[in-house]
């Protein structure tokens, strides 16, 4: 991961290797999960070496640690999928925080927070619910019992249960929901459909000339006093005429203050230039995936593979123009959830997503692209068991991480 993501604290890792067990195998042993998620775990120990992760992750725990605070779990969650990767319209992160702090002992993963899932969480004495979809999305002006989502938030507060939602940060991150979804069709060359860009600052570079170190120090002190919260970085080098060329970078919020201060110095203002710094792409991160399969499959085989991968008995299929179920599929584009906005215009033999409108399906079919629909949350839910393992190995042995047994898509084939 990149240290530039906001809200993360990094420090060098120790070289210590520690052991971590999996949790509560009996809770997950249910025939409703497919073989990919492999839910029936044994009470074994997993070897985890920090050396295989980024050398900047500081959130590791020794075997002897017996307490885990909410803020530590949240830091770990944000390390696995930085919230800066989420779409701007999304509502991610810690959504409900109880007033009384208590150690986190039981975490429940769910795709949607419903009344049934809340009852399950209360019965398990959960301390934290990680709900992939944010149960609180639009701004609210009151907390009342008439609205079912507000009612759930009230119940969580009364029970002392925190709620965290990752949503599109899980979709975007490399190795997240969309990479899991595309993996159901086999190996291939995978690329990102909608590239994520770094949210790193600074965003502007200001360059100017100074006559002496004393003048430079005085200007830097003025800049600091102007906005003590601003992040400023600078470098300088002497030019041939013994002057000092200064390059200073700052964030969007600090730019007006910096420019106002620098223009107050007539000598340097004449040499001042401002350059907008472009955000750079984050390889492997972004919305949607396109795979050129190593081994092409027929449409019929692709359907069966996705049934197995998603743990479903039925899928909806729309055949592309002049296609049959025996038509070969080489290129596949996927987007978990409601994927039309990401898949639109992508040239592929097959689209796989949770839902598309009637006319969006017609558009794809007319262009010769077949479409597989699973219903919205069915395209996402299987990733919970994958994420459970990633989270569990990063938490102390006192924390149990569970996947909800009652969470399911509201639509069923009857």
N, C-alpha and C positions, 0 to 999 in steps of 0.2 A: 504493500500500500504506500501511498505518497504522503510524506509528512506535511505537505502543503494544505491538506484538508483542514477546514476550520473545526474548532472544537476538540481537537485531539491533542493529547499530551504525549510526547515521545521521550524515551530515554534508552540508552543502550541495554541490550539484553545481557543477562548473565549467561554463562555457559552451562549452567546446571540443567540436567535433564530430569524431568519428574514424571511420575506415574499418575494415571487418572483412570478411574473405573467408570463403566457405564452404569446406568441407573434403572432400577425397578423394572426388570425384564418382564415380569408377569403382567404389568400394566399394558404393555404394547402387543402382547401375543393375541392377535385377532385376525381372522381370515379375511377381513375387509381390506387389508393392505396387500399390495402386490409384492412380488419378489424383489423388485428394484429397491424398495425402501427397507427391506429386511428388518422388520420391526421386532422380531423375537430375539432379544439380546440376552446374553448370559452375564452373570455377575463376574466379569473378567476385568483385567487391567489393560489399559491401552498405553503404549509407550509414546510419549509426545516429546519431541525435541524442538525447543524454540529456535534452533539453528535453521530449521527448514522454513521459517517465516521471515518476514521483514526484520532486519536488525534494529528496527526502531520501536518495536512494540514493548511497552513496559508492563503490560498487564499479564503477569504470570504469577502463579501461586504455589507455595510449597505444600507438601503433604500435611504439614502440621497446622495449616491455617484452618480455623474452625468457624470463622464468621465471614460473611460476605455482605457488604452493604449495597444498597440499591445503586448508588452512584458508581460503584465499581462494576456492577453488572452492565449498567448503561454504557460505561466506557468501553467494555468488552464488545458489546453489541455494535457500537459505533466504529470500533476497530474492524470488525468483520465486514461491515457495510457502512461506510461513512455516510452520514445524512446529507452531506453536500452533493451526493450523487442523485438524490431524489429530484423529481420534477418540481419546477417552481410552484405549480398549482397544488401540490400535494401537502398533506398535513402529517408529518412524520416525527418520530422521537417520543419522548416521555409525555404522554397525554394526561395521565392521572398520577398524582404523587400524594400519598397519604401524609397527613401532618405529623404522625408519630413514626419515627424511624424504627425499623426492626430488621434483624438479619434476614437475608433472603435464603430460604431453605427449599422452597418448591416453586418452580417456574412451569407454567402451562403454555404450550404453543398451540395456536389456533389460526385458521384462515380468516374466520369471522367471529366476532364476539356477539353471541346471541344469548337469549335467556337460558337456553339449555346449557351452553358453555359456561355461563356465569354460575349456574347451579353446580356444575361439575367442579369449577374452581373453588367454590365455597366448601363443597364436600371434601375436597382434597387439602383444604387449608392453605391454598396457594398464597404466595406473597407477591407474585408478579405474573401478569398475563401478557404474553407477546402476541398481539393480534396483527396478522399480516395486513389486513385492511383496517384503516383507522376508524374506530367506532365513533369518534368525534371528528367530523370533517368540516362542516360549515360553521361559521361563527354562531354562538348562541347568546341570547339575552337573558335567559332564565333557566333554572334547573327545576323541572316539574315532573310529576309522575305521568302526565299524559303522553309524553314523547318517549318511545321505547329506548332510544339510545341514551337520552338523558337519565332515564330510570336506571339503566345499567351503570352509568357513571356514578350515580348516587350510591348504588349498591356497592360498587367497588370502594368508594371512599369510606362508607360505613364499615366495610369488612377489612379495611386497611390494605387493600390490594392495589398495587400499582399497575398501570397499563402503558405498554410501549408498542408503537407501531412503526415498522420499517418500510412497508409498501414498496414504492418505486425505487428505493435504494437497493432493495433485494433484486429487483428486476434488472437494474443497470449494472450492478457490480459484476466483475469477471468471476465466473464460477457460480453465479446466482441462479435465480429462477429460470431465466431464458436459456442459459447454458444447460441446465438440467433438462429443460423441455426438449431442446434440439437433440440432446443425447439419446432420447428414446428411439430415434431412427437409425442409430448406428454411427460409426466414426465417419469423419469427413473433414474437409477444410472449412472452418467456421469463421465468419466475419460478422462484425456488428452492423446493423442496419442504420441506426441513428447514433452517431458517435457522441460520447460524453466528452465534455471539455473540462479542463482543470478550473477549479474555483479558487485557485491560488491568487494571492495578492503578493506583491504590488501590481497595480494595473497601469501605472504611468511612469515614464522616465523623464526627468527634468535634467537638462545639461546646461551648464553655464561656466564662466571663467571668473576666478578670484585672483587678487594680487598677492595675498599673503595668507599664511596659516591662521594668523590672528583674526583676519576678516572672516575666514571660513568658519572658525569656531564660534564667532559671534553670530553669524547667520544661522548656524545649526542650533544654537541655544534659543534664538528667536523662534525657529520652527518648532522646537520642542515645547516651548512655553505657549505657542499658539494653539496647539492641540496635543496635550500630553498622551492621549489615547491613540494617536496616529502611529502607524508602523512606518518608520522611515529607515531606508538603508542608503548608504552612500559610499562612493569610492572616489579617489582623486589621484591625479598624476600631474607632474610638472611638464609644461610644454617647453618648446625651444627657447621662448623669450622669458623663461623663469616664472611665468604665471602658473596658476593652478587650474587645471580643467577638472570640473566636478560633475559626477553623474550621480543623481539622487533618484530613488524610486519611492513611490508612495501609493497608497490605496485610493479608490474613488472618493471615499469620504474625506480624506486628508488633502486632496488636490486643491480645492478652492483656498484653503488656508495657506498652503505652501506657495501657490502662485501669488496671492496677495502679499505675502511677506517678501518674496523675492523681488517683486516689482517695486517694492519700497526702496530697494537699493539700486540707484541709477546705474552704477558701474556694471553690475552683473546683469541687470535687466536687459541691456543691449545685446547680450550674448545668449539670452535664455531661449532654449528650444524645448518643446514638449512633444513626446512621442507616446501614442497609445499602444500599450502592449497587448498583443493578441493572446487569448487563452489557447493553450496547447492541448491537443487531443490526448486522451488517456487510453492507451492501447488495451483492447479487450473489454472496455467498459462502455455501456450504452444500451439503448432500448432495441429489442428485437435481435434475432440472429438469422443468418443465411448460411446454409451448409451445402457444400458440393460433396455428395456422399462418395465415399471410397468404393462402395458397392451399390450400384443402383438397385432399387426394388420396385416391384409393381405397386400400383395404388392399393390393391387388395392387401398386400403384405404390409404396406405402410399403416393401413388401418389396424391390422392385427397387432403390429408392434406398439402402436400408440395405446390400444386398449390395455395391453399388458403393462406398459410403462405407467399409465395413469390409474390402473386398477379399476377399469370400467368394463361393463358388459356391452355397452352401446356407445356409439359415436354417430354424429351426423355427417354425411358425406355429400358434397356437391361435385359432380364430375365436370371438368373443364370441357369446353366445346370440342367435339370430335374425340373425346377421351373415353376409354373403358377402364374397368377395374384391372385389366391386364396391361394397361399402358405403363411404360417404365418411368420411374421418378428418379431424377439425378440431382435436382436442386430443390431444396426445401427452405421456406422462410417461416419463422415462428415468432409469435409474440404472445406471452401469457396474458390472460384476462381478456380485455376487449381490444383486439389488435388491429382493427381496420386502419386507424390513423397512421400506424407505423408500417403496415404492410402495403398500403396503397401505392401503386406504381412500381413495386418491386417485381422484377421479372424472375419467376420461379415456376417449377412444375407443380408445386404443392404449397398451400398455405396451411399452417396449423395454429389455431388460436382457440380461445374460449368461446367468444361470441362475435358475430358480425350481423349487421342489419340485412334484411332481405335484399335491398338494392345493392349493398356492398358485395354480397355474394354473387348477385347477377353480374356485376361489373367484372369480378374476377373470372367467373366462368366464361364470359364472352371473350376474354383475352386468352383462353386456353389453360387457365390455372385451376386445378382442383382445390377444394377447400374441405378441411376436416375441422368440425366444431365439437367441443367437449362440454360446453356450458362453462360459464365464467370461472368459477373457483376451482373446478375440476382440473383446469390447466395449471393450477398453482399449488394445490394442497399437498401433492406428493413431495414437494420440496421441504416440507416441515420436518420430516424424519431425517432428511439429509442435513438440514441446518441444526437439528437437535444434536447430532454427533459433533459437529464443528463447535458448537457452544459448550457442550458438556466437557470436552477435553481441556477447555480453557478456564473452567471453574473448579473450586476446591471440592473435595469429596462430600462435604456437608450439603451441597446443593443438588437437588434432583430436578432433572429437566424432562418434562412429560409432553407427549403429543395428545391433544384432545381426542377422545373416542366418540364424542357426539357431534363434532363439527362436520357439516356436510353441505353440499350445494342444495339450495332450496328447491331446485327443479329436479324432478325424477321422471323417468320413462315409465308410464303405467299402461 
